[in-house]
Amino acid sequence: MTAGYKVPFHNRVIRRIFRPLFRLVFHLFSPVTISGRKNVPSRGGYLIAINHVSTYDPPFVAAFWPVAPEAVGAVEIWSRPGQAQLARLYGGIQAHRGEYDRRRHFRSSAMGMGAPRV
């Protein structure tokens, strides 16, 4: 992401609606205990990497994280009914596992991120 990145307005609105709604749903269907929240930085950039075992894990993290995180998911999610609509509404980013993203490479080299010289 560049310094000028901003989440599109419609995704910000959806996140403000969906995050509390998902929290409520999770609380209704199971006991929820959050621990270690004090270890989350209050500002600055960081990466959240979850090794999830269920389809419920990513929405759970997105719903209960202190701020609405950007979400990256396998491209296969965008072809699954239900998951595809939620990922699009949230503003998820597709990840093509095992493939090299040339556009991202050239964007980073254009920004002076130390790309190899040809």
C-alpha positions in Angstrom: 0.0 0.0 0.0 1.2 3.5 -0.7 0.9 6.4 1.7 -2.0 7.7 -0.2 -4.1 4.6 0.0 -7.6 5.0 1.4 -10.4 2.4 1.7 -13.2 3.2 -0.7 -16.2 4.9 1.0 -18.7 2.1 0.3 -16.3 -0.5 1.9 -15.9 1.7 5.0 -19.7 2.0 5.3 -20.1 -1.8 4.9 -17.4 -2.5 7.5 -19.0 -0.1 10.0 -22.3 -2.1 9.6 -20.9 -5.6 9.3 -18.3 -5.7 12.0 -20.8 -5.0 14.9 -23.4 -7.3 13.2 -20.8 -10.2 13.0 -19.8 -9.6 16.6 -23.4 -9.9 17.6 -23.8 -13.1 15.6 -20.7 -14.7 17.1 -21.8 -13.8 20.6 -25.3 -15.3 20.0 -23.9 -18.6 18.8 -20.9 -19.2 21.0 -19.1 -17.8 24.0 -16.5 -15.3 22.9 -13.3 -14.6 24.9 -10.7 -12.2 23.6 -7.3 -12.3 25.2 -4.0 -10.5 24.5 -5.7 -7.4 23.1 -3.2 -5.2 24.9 -0.5 -6.6 22.6 -2.1 -5.0 19.5 -0.3 -1.8 18.6 -2.6 1.2 18.8 -1.1 2.8 15.7 1.4 2.1 12.9 1.4 -0.6 10.4 1.5 -4.3 11.1 0.6 -7.6 9.5 -2.1 -10.0 10.9 -1.5 -13.6 9.7 -4.0 -16.2 10.8 -3.7 -19.9 10.1 -7.4 -20.6 10.1 -9.0 -24.0 10.3 -12.5 -22.8 9.6 -14.4 -20.5 7.3 -15.5 -18.6 10.4 -12.0 -17.6 11.6 -11.3 -14.8 9.1 -14.7 -13.0 9.7 -14.2 -13.5 13.4 -10.8 -11.8 13.3 -12.1 -9.0 11.1 -15.1 -8.5 13.5 -13.2 -8.4 16.7 -9.9 -6.7 15.7 -9.7 -3.2 17.3 -9.6 -1.6 13.9 -11.1 -2.9 10.6 -8.1 -4.7 9.0 -7.5 -5.1 5.3 -8.2 -8.6 4.3 -6.4 -10.8 1.7 -7.8 -14.1 0.8 -7.2 -16.9 -1.7 -8.7 -16.1 -5.2 -10.9 -19.2 -4.8 -13.0 -17.4 -2.2 -14.4 -15.1 -5.0 -16.0 -18.1 -6.7 -17.8 -19.4 -3.6 -21.5 -18.3 -3.1 -21.8 -16.3 0.1 -18.1 -15.9 0.7 -17.6 -14.1 -2.6 -20.3 -11.5 -1.8 -19.0 -10.9 1.7 -15.4 -10.6 0.5 -16.5 -8.1 -2.2 -18.6 -6.0 0.2 -15.8 -5.9 2.8 -13.3 -4.9 0.1 -11.1 -8.0 0.3 -8.0 -8.3 -1.8 -7.5 -11.5 -4.0 -4.3 -13.5 -3.5 -3.2 -15.8 -6.3 -1.3 -18.4 -4.3 1.8 -19.7 -6.0 1.8 -17.0 -8.7 4.1 -14.0 -9.0 2.3 -10.7 -9.2 4.3 -8.7 -11.8 2.1 -5.5 -11.3 2.9 -5.4 -7.6 6.6 -6.0 -8.4 6.7 -3.1 -10.9 4.7 -0.8 -8.5 7.2 -1.5 -5.8 10.2 -0.9 -8.0 8.7 2.3 -9.3 8.4 3.4 -5.7 12.1 2.6 -5.1 11.6 -0.5 -3.0 14.9 -2.1 -4.2 13.7 -4.2 -7.1 16.4 -6.0 -9.0 18.0 -4.2 -11.9 17.6 -5.5 -15.4 
